[in-house]
Amino acid sequence: MKSFLLNRCSILDMRITLIFQLQQETLPSREEHFGDLWKVAKRFEQLGLPLDKWYRPARTPKKSLANRAFDRTGPTPVAPDMLRAQDERNRTTNHRITAIWTSVATRKHLNHLPET
């Protein structure tokens, strides 16, 4: 994790990778998968990264911003649907790779970070 100064505003550049092996023989449902990601994203609320600012990657930023991953109650319906389409394209049954990103990069949410 690193932060840098841009126009007198600290911007956090952070990439988190979670890799884990399941104790079960089958993958969790896509809804369960995003439910677990929602729990992780919920932990970041205390850092000023609101749940409604997390998105699924898409071919363009505009399309991505149209596909919110979470709301206050959990994953949005579109998140597992996009993952279903991805799984069908990849034709995998024994593993799954997914991503979410947050669009928060404003002085309002990040001005509490130390300058480095």
For each residue, the residues with C-beta under 8 A, 3 or more apart:
1: 12 13 14
2: 13 14 116
3: 10 11 12 13 113 114 115 116
4: 10 11 13 116
5: 8 9 10 11 115 116
6: 9 11
7:
8: 5
9: 5 6 106 107 110 111
10: 3 4 5 110 111 113 114 115 116
11: 3 4 5 6 105 110
12: 1 3 105 110 113
13: 1 2 3 4
14: 1 2
15:
16:
17:
18: 40
19:
20:
21:
22: 27 28
23:
24: 28
25:
26:
27: 22 33 93 94 95 96
28: 22 24 32 33 36
29: 32 33 80
30: 33 34 79 80 83 84 87
31: 34 35 75 80
32: 28 29 35 36
33: 27 28 29 30 36 37 80 83 96 98
34: 30 31 37 38 69 70 74 75 79 80 83
35: 31 32 38 39 74 75
36: 28 32 33 39 40
37: 33 34 40 41 69 70 75 98 100
38: 34 35 41 42 51 69 70 74 75
39: 35 36 42 43
40: 18 36 37 43 44
41: 37 38 44 45 49 51 54 69 70 100 102
42: 38 39 45 51
43: 39 40 46
44: 40 41 47 49 102
45: 41 42 48 49 50 51
46: 43
47: 44
48: 45 104 108 109 110 112
49: 41 44 45 53 54 102 104 109
50: 45 53 104 109
51: 38 41 42 45 54 70 71 72
52: 68 70 71 72
53: 49 50 102 103 104
54: 41 49 51 68 69 70 100 101 102
55: 58 64 65 67 68 69 100 101 102 103
56: 64 67 69 78 79 82 83 98 99 100
57: 64 99 100 101
58: 55 61 63 64 66 67 82
59: 63
60: 63 64
61: 58 64 65
62: 65 66
63: 58 59 60 66 67
64: 55 56 57 58 60 61 67 101
65: 55 61 62 103
66: 58 62 63
67: 55 56 58 63 64 78 79 82
68: 52 54 55 71 76 78 79
69: 34 37 38 41 54 55 56 75 76 78 79 100
70: 34 37 38 41 51 52 54 74 75 76 79
71: 51 52 68 74 76
72: 51 52
73:
74: 34 35 38 70 71
75: 31 34 35 37 38 69 70 79 80
76: 68 69 70 71 79
77: 80 81
78: 56 67 68 69 81 82
79: 30 34 56 67 68 69 70 75 76 82 83 100
80: 29 30 31 33 34 75 77 83 84
81: 77 78 84 85
82: 56 58 67 78 79 85 86
83: 30 33 34 56 79 80 86 87 96 98
84: 30 80 81 87 88
85: 81 82 88 89
86: 82 83 89 90 98
87: 30 83 84 90 91 92 96
88: 84 85 91
89: 85 86
90: 86 87 97
91: 87 88
92: 87 95 96
93: 27
94: 27
95: 27 92
96: 27 33 83 87 92
97: 90
98: 33 37 56 83 86
99: 56 57
100: 37 41 54 55 56 57 69 79
101: 54 55 57 64
102: 41 44 49 53 54 55
103: 53 55 65
104: 48 49 50 53 109 110
105: 11 12 109 110
106: 9 109 110
107: 9 110 111
108: 48 111
109: 48 49 50 104 105 106
110: 9 10 11 12 48 104 105 106 107 113
111: 9 10 107 108
112: 48
113: 3 10 12 110
114: 3 10
115: 3 5 10
116: 2 3 4 5 10
